[in-house]
Amino acid sequence: MNDPALAVQKALRARFIATAAVTALVPADNIGDQNARPAPSPSIVLGDDRVYETNARIDRSIVRVVSNIHVWKQELSTEGVKEIVGAIRRAIGRVRPLDLADPDHVAGDCRIKDTHFLRDANGEMSHAVVTVETWVQERWSVTI
């Protein structure tokens, strides 16, 4: 059984790669869980997640996965990362549920919680952090 954060990460990457507006700005090979420094330009870096218990159900099967998605681009302004974030926003959307394609988890709501635009200390890269919140129900149950 995977952690729900991994299921969300894989689903977000699949959604971004399947969205032409995203891949027109960031090559699919530059979208993923990577630790390259400096990050490829442009890139979307996944994998910075937190999982919170919600107590939304008595069986505690629903968790909140909060994912920080890092967007990097070598540029002197923040215009490019803002374009990429706009494409990410369209990819996540407000209508289509996130398909986790995972036998252990199903996604409920998935939304952008906030976005932070900033400049890297070296002055050559712009950076954005998009925080995405996904409610996930774990399909497992515990029998005693």
C-alpha positions as CSV (number, residue, x, y, z in Angstrom):
1,M,0.0,0.0,0.0
2,N,1.3,3.4,-1.0
3,D,1.3,6.5,1.2
4,P,-1.5,8.8,0.1
5,A,1.1,11.5,-0.6
6,L,2.7,9.3,-3.3
7,A,-0.7,8.6,-4.9
8,V,-1.4,12.4,-5.1
9,Q,2.1,13.1,-6.4
10,K,1.8,10.6,-9.2
11,A,-1.7,11.9,-10.1
12,L,-0.6,15.5,-10.2
13,R,2.4,14.6,-12.5
14,A,0.1,12.6,-14.8
15,R,-2.4,15.6,-14.9
16,F,0.4,18.1,-15.7
17,I,1.9,15.9,-18.4
18,A,-1.5,15.4,-20.0
19,T,-2.2,19.1,-20.0
20,A,-0.9,20.8,-23.2
21,A,-0.9,24.2,-21.6
22,V,1.6,22.9,-19.0
23,T,3.9,20.9,-21.4
24,A,4.0,23.9,-23.8
25,L,5.8,25.7,-21.0
26,V,7.7,22.9,-19.2
27,P,9.0,19.8,-20.9
28,A,7.5,16.6,-19.5
29,D,11.0,15.3,-18.5
30,N,11.3,18.4,-16.3
31,I,8.1,17.6,-14.3
32,G,8.6,15.3,-11.4
33,D,10.2,14.4,-8.0
34,Q,13.8,15.6,-8.5
35,N,16.6,17.0,-6.3
36,A,18.7,18.6,-9.0
37,R,20.4,21.8,-8.0
38,P,20.1,24.0,-9.7
39,A,16.7,22.8,-10.9
40,P,16.4,22.4,-14.7
41,S,14.9,25.5,-16.3
42,P,12.0,25.5,-16.5
43,S,10.8,22.8,-14.1
44,I,8.0,21.7,-11.9
45,V,9.3,19.9,-8.8
46,L,6.9,17.6,-6.9
47,G,7.4,15.6,-3.7
48,D,7.3,18.2,-0.9
49,D,4.1,16.9,0.9
50,R,2.5,16.8,4.3
51,V,-0.4,14.4,5.3
52,Y,-2.9,15.4,8.0
53,E,-5.5,13.3,9.7
54,T,-8.9,14.9,9.4
55,N,-11.2,13.0,11.7
56,A,-13.9,13.6,9.1
57,R,-15.1,10.0,9.5
58,I,-15.3,7.8,12.5
59,D,-13.0,5.2,10.8
60,R,-10.4,8.0,10.1
61,S,-10.1,7.0,6.5
62,I,-9.9,10.5,5.1
63,V,-6.7,12.5,5.2
64,R,-5.6,15.9,3.7
65,V,-2.5,15.8,1.5
66,V,-0.9,19.2,1.3
67,S,1.6,19.4,-1.6
68,N,4.0,22.2,-2.2
69,I,4.8,22.3,-6.0
70,H,7.9,24.2,-6.8
71,V,8.2,26.0,-10.2
72,W,11.6,27.2,-11.4
73,K,12.6,29.2,-14.4
74,Q,15.8,31.0,-15.2
75,E,14.7,34.6,-15.8
76,L,15.2,38.0,-14.4
77,S,11.4,38.6,-13.7
78,T,8.7,36.4,-12.4
79,E,6.6,36.5,-15.6
80,G,7.6,33.0,-16.8
81,V,6.8,31.2,-13.5
82,K,3.5,33.1,-13.3
83,E,2.6,31.7,-16.8
84,I,3.5,28.2,-15.7
85,V,1.5,28.6,-12.5
86,G,-1.5,29.7,-14.6
87,A,-1.2,26.5,-16.6
88,I,-1.0,24.5,-13.4
89,R,-4.1,26.2,-12.1
90,R,-5.9,25.3,-15.3
91,A,-4.6,21.7,-15.1
92,I,-5.9,21.2,-11.6
93,G,-9.2,22.9,-12.5
94,R,-12.4,23.1,-10.6
95,V,-14.5,20.4,-12.2
96,R,-12.5,17.2,-13.0
97,P,-11.6,15.1,-10.0
98,L,-8.0,14.0,-9.6
99,D,-7.7,10.4,-10.7
100,L,-5.3,8.7,-8.3
101,A,-5.3,5.5,-10.3
102,D,-4.5,3.8,-7.0
103,P,-6.3,0.8,-5.6
104,D,-5.8,2.0,-2.0
105,H,-6.9,5.7,-2.4
106,V,-9.5,7.8,-4.0
107,A,-9.4,11.6,-4.2
108,G,-12.2,13.9,-3.2
109,D,-11.6,17.6,-3.5
110,C,-8.3,18.9,-5.0
111,R,-7.7,22.7,-5.0
112,I,-4.9,25.2,-5.0
113,K,-4.7,26.6,-1.5
114,D,-2.2,29.4,-2.2
115,T,0.7,30.5,-4.4
116,H,3.9,32.3,-3.4
117,F,6.1,33.9,-6.1
118,L,9.7,34.8,-5.1
119,R,13.2,35.2,-6.5
120,D,16.1,32.9,-5.9
121,A,19.0,34.5,-3.9
122,N,21.3,34.3,-6.9
123,G,19.1,36.7,-8.9
124,E,19.0,34.5,-12.0
125,M,16.1,32.2,-11.2
126,S,12.5,32.9,-10.4
127,H,10.6,30.5,-8.2
128,A,7.0,29.9,-7.3
129,V,5.5,27.6,-4.6
130,V,2.0,26.4,-5.4
131,T,0.3,24.7,-2.4
132,V,-2.3,22.1,-3.4
133,E,-4.7,20.5,-0.9
134,T,-6.2,17.2,-1.8
135,W,-8.7,15.2,0.4
136,V,-8.0,11.5,0.0
137,Q,-10.0,8.6,1.3
138,E,-8.0,5.5,2.1
139,R,-9.9,2.4,0.9
140,W,-8.3,0.1,3.5
141,S,-9.9,-1.0,6.7
142,V,-8.5,-2.5,9.8
143,T,-10.0,-5.7,11.2
144,I,-9.3,-6.7,14.7
